[in-house]
């Protein structure tokens, strides 16, 4: 298996290849909240050990109300699923696009699901000359009437770059005039600075051609629970998803956890404070290193371009893993190459360790 295609969270594979105990690895590749699972969720699970003796609520009323309170969206416009991946699949199936546009580089699942429905997709590149920020005027040129779906990850993975809510409104108006549905994956939006107004959630009621998908794996540090949710005001899409997905695709522990995690304001605020503080610090440190280029990010990770031709992303990956530090080699992403690496924000001590090792490798 090629190392640069190992999933960021596949510590088992890394552990086997390098002979490092999984718990000893500094995982800068998984993009998961360094605070770990909220204590409120741990208490809810441990205090309800007998919960699996019952079925979840098939309508997930309490869970959708909790998500509604968290997002400010009417619960009738909220759907839940077995992780964000199920909802990505269901949204695409409900639209059944014949020709889609995917802002790229991006999660490979978008293209896979579009092709499984019999459609095709054109990749619209985020360009390095634009600092990987979305060029909206150029995007509009490819959103012609023969396109029926647009897919955007915001903030984007792996670049961390973002589109504001006002910019999304501009895109939606253009799409609406051409009968194009917009699916936005907001997996990382909760890590963004609220003042930047990145999330498109405020537009759900205004536009029925908008579908927003989020997960809980990253922000709430619970990938094993498989809890995702979507927001949309298009009745046809909502009805399709609710009638075609498995009725109990969200298990009882995920349902129970969701009813408490979205209301855990202490955990939410602590996460945002940590990520905002460390993001600003890391950006300053990287900006001052001449042999790398760092891109503006509103996620919990950074994309870095190595400006030295004699050091590749694989070189950096291999040297860091020797010190039990795992990052993401981005050589296999579309439009990137073997001079790009990505790493997420962990706790202050771990972040400092990574920066120290990077500087040593780059001889700074």
N, C-alpha and C positions, 0 to 999 in steps of 0.2 A: 504493500500500500504506500502510495506517495504521501510523504509527511504533510505537504501543504494542502491536502484535501481531507485530512483528519478533522472531524468536527471539533470546534473550539472547546466543547465540554467533554470530549471523549478522553477522559483522563485514564481510563482503563487501558486503551491502546498505547498511549504515551508511556504509561507505567511499564507495560510489557516490553516495548521497544527499547527503552532506555534503562530499565532495571531500577526505576525510582519508585518508591512507595507513593501511592496516590495522594495520601494526606500530607506529603512533604512538598508537593508541587505548588508553586505560586501560580495560580491559574489566571493569567492575564488574557486568555483566549476565549473565555466563556461569556464575557459581558454580563455577568450576574452581580446583583447588588452585594457589595462586600459585607453589609450588615447581617446577611443571612436571613433565614426565615423569621418573620415577626414573632415575638413572644406570644402575642395574642392568638396567633394561629396554632402554635405549639400547645397552648393551654386548651384551645377549643378541641383539638384532636385528642389529646391525652385525657380530657375530661369527658369524652364521648366515645369510649372504646367500643360500646355496643351499637354505635350508629349503623354499621353495615347490616344489621338485622332488619333494617327497613330500606325501602326504595327511596331514592331522592324524589322530591316534588317534581312531577313530570313537566310542570309549567315553570318551575324555578322562580316562583313569585318573590320570595324573600331575597334570593340572590340578585335578581334583576333590580329590585328596589335598592339594594345596597350599591349596586353599580350605578344606578340612576342618581343616587345621592352624591356619589363620588364624581361623576362626569357632568352632572347638571342636565342629563337627558331624561326625557319621559321614559319610564320602564317599558312602555308598549313598543318603543323603538329599539329595544335592546334584545339581542339574542346571545345565548351562551353555547359554548361548544367544548369539545375535547382538545383543548389547546387552540392557539390561533390557526394552526395548520388545517384543522377541520373546517374552520370558518372560511379560510382562504379558498379551499376546495369548493365549499357549498356556495359561496358568493359567485365564483367563476361559473359553476354549473348553472346557477339561476339566471345568469346573463347569457351564457353559452356564446361567447364572442366568436365571430368568424375571423376578425382581424383586430388584434390588440396592439397597443404600444406599451412597452415596459421601460420606465426610466431605469437606466443601468449604469454601473454594476449593481446587482441586486440579488436577492434570495432566489435560488434556482427553482424553488417550488412554484413560483408564479408561472413561469414558462411551461413547466411540466404539466400543471393542471390545465392550462389553456390548450395545450396540444392533446391532452387526454379527452377533451370535449370535442376535438375535431377542428379546432381553430389554429390560427398561426399568430405569431407575434413579431413585431419589429422592435429592436432594442434602440432606445433613444439615449445616446451617451451623455453622461456628465463628463465634461471635458476638463482636463488638467489646466488648460489655458484660462478657464473660468473659475479656477480654484475648486472645481467639482461642484460649484453651485449651479442650480437649475437655471438654464437660459429659457425663460418663459416665452419670449418672442419667437425663438427658434422652435420651441415645442409646439406652439400653436400652428406653425406651418405644416407640421406632419399630422396634426389632428384634423384630418379631412373627413368629409361625410361618410367615406367607406370604412372608417374606424368606428368600432362600437364599444371599445373599452380601453381605458387608460389605467395603468398601475403605477403608483408611487409609494416608495417607502420613505417615511418622514418622521424623524431624521433618517437619512439614508444609511444603510449598512452595505459596504464597509467604510464609507467616506466620512460619516458623521455630519455631513452638510445638511441643510434644512431649507424648507420653504415656509414662509409665515402664513398665518391664517388669511390675511388680506390677499396674498398672492394666490392662495388656493381658491379664494372666491373668484378672482380673475380667471383662473383656469376653468372653474366650474361653469361660469357664465358662457365661456367659449364652448365647452363641452355640451352644455344644455342646448345651445343653438344647433348643434350637430347630432343630437340624440346619442351622445357618448356617456357611458357610465364611468365614474371614477372610483376606483378602489384604493384606499390609502391604508397602508400598514403602519400603525403608530406604536409598534412594539417598544420603541425607545423614547417616545415623546415625553413620558413622565420624568425622565432625567433632565429634560431641558429647563432652562431658566424661564420661569413663568412670565417674566417681563418681556421675553422675546415673542410671546404669543404664537407658538409654533403649531399647537393642536388645532385641527379643523372641527373639533366637536361642536363649537358654537354654530356651525353651519348646517348641522343635521336637519333641523326643522325647516331651514330655508331652501335646501336643495334635495330633491328626491332622486337625483342621479349620483348621490354620494353614499358610499359604504365605507365605514371606518372599522378597522380590525385592530384589536389589542390582545396581548397575552399577559400572563402574570409571572411567567418564568423568570424574566430578567429583573423587573423592578421589585417584585415581592419575593424573589429568590426561591421559587418553588417549581422548577421545571418538571419534577416528578408528579406533581398534582394534575398536570394537564388541564388547566383551566384557561379558556380564552373567551373573549366576548366581542360582539360586533354591534354597531349602531347604524341605523338606516331608517329613513322615513318613507321609503318606497314600499307600499303594502304588498305589491306583487313579489318583490324579493323576499320580504319577511315571511310571507305565506309559503313561498317555495321552500325556504330553508327549514321552517318549522315543521313542514309536512314531509320533507325528504331526509332529514338527518335522523340518526338513531334517537329514540325518545329519551333514553337515559344516558346520553353520551358523557355527561358530567357526573362523576361518581359522588357518593355521599360525603366523603371527606373533602373533596374539592368544593362541593356546594357549601358545606359547613364553614370551610376556611374562607371562602369568598364573602360570606355574610359578616365576617369580623375584620378581614384585612383591609377592605375598602373604607372602613370606618376607623382604622387605627391611625389617627392624625399624628400622634407622637412619632410613630415609625416613618410615616410619609414625610413629615417635616424634617426629621433627623437625616433621612436619606438625601433629600434635596439640598440640605445645608452642606452635608459632606461632599456630595458630588460637585456642587457649584464651587466650593472652596478649593477642592483638589484639582478640578478642571482648570481653574484660573491659574493655580500655581504651576501645574504641569505645562500648560501652554506657555507661560513665561519662560520656564526653564528650556523648553524645546526651541522656542523662538530665538533664543540666544546662542544656539548651537549652529555654527555656520554650515556644517556639512549635512544638515538635514533640513527638510521643509515640512512644516506642520500645517495642517488645514484647519480652518475654523470648524468647530464642532458644537452641536447642542445635544449630543448623546453622552453616554458614559464611557466612550472610547475615543481613541485618536487614530487617525491615519497619518502615517509618516512616510515621506519619500527620502530615500538615501541618496544624497547628491554625489557621493564618491563612487566612481566607476569600479574601484577595486574591492568594494564590499557589497555583497548581494543580500537580499532578504533571507536567503537560505543560510548564508554565513552567520547572520545575526541570530537567526532561530537556533542554529546548532550551538553557538557559543553560549547563548542564554540558557538553553535547556541543560547544559552541563552544570549550571549553577541552580538547577531545579526551577528555572523561571520559564514559563510557557507563554509565548505570544502567538500571533497568527501571521504566517507567511502568506502574503496576498498575491503571490505570483499567478495563481490560477483564476483570479477574478477577471471578468471581461474588462478591457480597457486599462488594466493595471499590468505590472510586469514584476520582474525579480528585484525591483528596488523599492517595493512598498511593503510595509509591515503595519499591523494594527494591534493595539493593545488596549485593554479596558482599565478603568479606574478602580483600584482596590483601596485598602486603608492607607493612611498616611505613611506608616512605616514601610509597607510593601512597595508603595509608589516610589518612595525615596530610594529603596533598594534597586528597583528597576532602572531609575534614572542614573544611578551611580554605575550600574553595570553597562548601560548603553554608552555612557561617556567613556568608560574604560575601553569598550570594544571599538569605538570610533576614535580613540586616542585624543579625546578633547581635553 
